[in-house]
Every structure is written in structure tokens, then in C-alpha cells.
Amino acid sequence: MRGWWIAIMMVIGLGSVGLASGSMAADHKYVGAKDCGKCHKKELMGDQLAEWKKGPHAKAFEALKSDEAATVAKERNLPAPAYESPDCLKCHVTANGKPASAFAKKPFDVSDGVQCESCHGPGNDYRKKKTMSDHDLAVAAGMWEPGKDQKICTQCHNDESPTWDAAKGFDYEASKKKIAHPIPEDVKGHYLEKEKELRAAKKAAGGGGDDDDD
């Protein structure tokens, strides 16, 4: 069990600044994993939502309820249990502590843990398919690039984590592989046309289209 806790903490971290609470969020609003999942749960996109659910980020909040987390909270003299402590929640829950105005709909359920926008940035301004289909346009609209910018990760993955191993540090490249959820190569940059082809095929077969946002 101890090994499981350390594995979770090394992937999540308890940094001094939460991924979703720094200045990088600017004035963009959060929409939540359910909204992102409208497209990213599709087989066409590699079912990225399912990959996230299987990984440690989705379990980040639950990790704070473990016996190991309770021990860490006691050792650090936290005034509340780990699952209630701002010191832990800031890196274990996306946009924790943000005002209601920071969300396009409503604040997130803490049980969602570290979801899409912790790493990719608040998505309200880049969430549309036409924007997301053009990578440069999406970045211009506020999407972060964690695969290219280690600082996005090290806002939480740093030496303030109670399970930090100074000898190992944070292996950025190895950590990216652990949570990889790539879009299929043949779909990158061609999502709209690929989706159009699928819709045409479904229509020809007597099926309907999807109801995603445009």
C-alpha cells in the first residue's frame, strides 16, 4: 500500500502552487472533464477520457483519503485531514479554491481529482472543435502544452511534495509516458474531415450523427 501511495504522489505531487491555480490560467474559464470528454471519449480520438480515468491523476483526490495520506498530514502538522487541507487540495483537485466566476458552469466535484484542465489549461475558449482542430489556434486561445513545457508539471511536481525523492527528482520524459493519452496520428490535424467521413458512413448505414458542440 505504501508503494501505491508513493506512486500516486510522485505523479501528482504537492507543490507550492497548484497547476490550475497559477497565473497561467489568465482569465479563461474552466469547463470540466465531462465537457472535454464529449469529443475525447470517442474512439476516433483514442478514447483519451478513458485513459485519464485509468491513470493516477483521476485518482488524485481519493489518494488523500488513504492511511498514507493521513500519516503525511500528521507529520506535516496540517490542521485538517489531507482530503480537506488546502495544502493538498491545491495540487490534487483541479482549480480548487477558485471563485465561481472562474468556471463556465459550476465549480468541480473534488472527486474528479486532477482532470484535463490542470494540465491543458482552462478550456472554455479553445473547446470548440473548429478551434481544437487547429493546434496553433487552440494554443492562441489558451490551451497549454504540457508535452512541451515542463513548468506546467513542476508547479506541483517539485521538492515540496512530502514524498519527494531528491535522488530521483522529477523525470519529465518518463512521467509523460506514464500518463500518455495520444490522439491517433492519422487524426491529428484532420479531426473535422475524419469526423465528417464517419458521419457520412453512419448516415449511409442508417445511423445518426453525434451531438457534440461545433
NORPE-V138220 format. One record per backbone hydrogen bond with DSSP energy under -0.5 kcal/mol. NH is the residue of the N-H (numbers start at 1). CO is the residue of the C=O. E is the energy in kcal/mol with one decimal. If there is no record, write none. Layout:
NH|CO|E / NH|CO|E
//
This chain:
5|1|-2.2 / 6|2|-2.3 / 7|3|-2.3 / 8|4|-2.3 / 9|5|-2.6 / 10|6|-2.5 / 11|7|-1.3 / 12|8|-2.4 / 13|9|-2.0 / 17|155|-1.4 / 21|18|-1.5 / 22|18|-0.7 / 25|22|-1.6 / 26|23|-1.8 / 28|25|-1.5 / 30|102|-2.5 / 36|32|-2.0 / 37|33|-2.7 / 38|35|-1.2 / 39|36|-1.3 / 40|36|-2.0 / 41|37|-1.4 / 42|39|-1.6 / 45|42|-0.8 / 46|43|-1.7 / 47|42|-2.9 / 48|40|-0.7 / 49|40|-2.4 / 51|47|-1.4 / 52|48|-2.2 / 53|49|-2.2 / 54|50|-1.4 / 55|51|-0.7 / 55|52|-1.1 / 58|52|-0.8 / 59|55|-0.5 / 59|56|-0.6 / 60|57|-1.5 / 63|59|-2.0 / 64|60|-0.6 / 64|61|-1.4 / 65|62|-1.8 / 66|63|-1.3 / 70|66|-1.8 / 71|67|-2.1 / 72|68|-2.3 / 73|69|-2.6 / 74|70|-2.0 / 75|71|-2.5 / 76|72|-2.0 / 77|74|-1.1 / 78|73|-2.7 / 83|64|-0.6 / 84|81|-2.2 / 85|81|-1.1 / 85|82|-0.6 / 88|85|-1.3 / 89|85|-3.1 / 90|86|-1.9 / 91|88|-1.5 / 92|88|-1.2 / 93|89|-1.6 / 94|113|-2.3 / 96|93|-1.5 / 98|95|-1.9 / 102|99|-2.3 / 103|100|-1.7 / 104|30|-3.1 / 105|30|-0.5 / 112|109|-2.1 / 113|110|-2.1 / 114|57|-2.4 / 115|113|-1.0 / 118|115|-2.2 / 119|115|-0.6 / 119|116|-1.2 / 120|116|-2.3 / 121|117|-0.9 / 124|29|-2.4 / 126|123|-1.3 / 127|123|-1.4 / 130|214|-1.0 / 132|128|-2.9 / 133|129|-2.0 / 134|131|-1.6 / 135|133|-0.6 / 138|131|-0.5 / 138|134|-2.4 / 139|135|-2.4 / 140|136|-2.2 / 141|137|-1.3 / 142|139|-1.6 / 143|138|-2.3 / 144|120|-2.8 / 148|145|-2.0 / 149|145|-1.6 / 150|148|-0.6 / 152|149|-1.3 / 153|149|-0.5 / 153|150|-0.8 / 154|150|-2.3 / 155|151|-0.6 / 156|153|-1.7 / 157|153|-2.5 / 158|156|-1.8 / 161|158|-1.9 / 164|161|-1.8 / 166|164|-0.7 / 168|165|-0.7 / 169|165|-3.5 / 171|169|-0.6 / 172|170|-1.2 / 175|171|-2.5 / 176|172|-2.0 / 177|173|-1.4 / 178|174|-1.4 / 179|175|-1.2 / 180|177|-1.0 / 187|184|-2.0 / 188|184|-1.4 / 190|187|-2.8 / 194|190|-2.6 / 195|191|-2.9 / 196|192|-2.3 / 197|193|-2.0 / 198|194|-2.1 / 199|195|-2.7 / 200|196|-2.3 / 201|197|-2.1 / 202|198|-2.6 / 203|199|-2.6 / 204|200|-2.3 / 205|201|-1.4 / 206|203|-1.2 / 207|202|-3.7
//
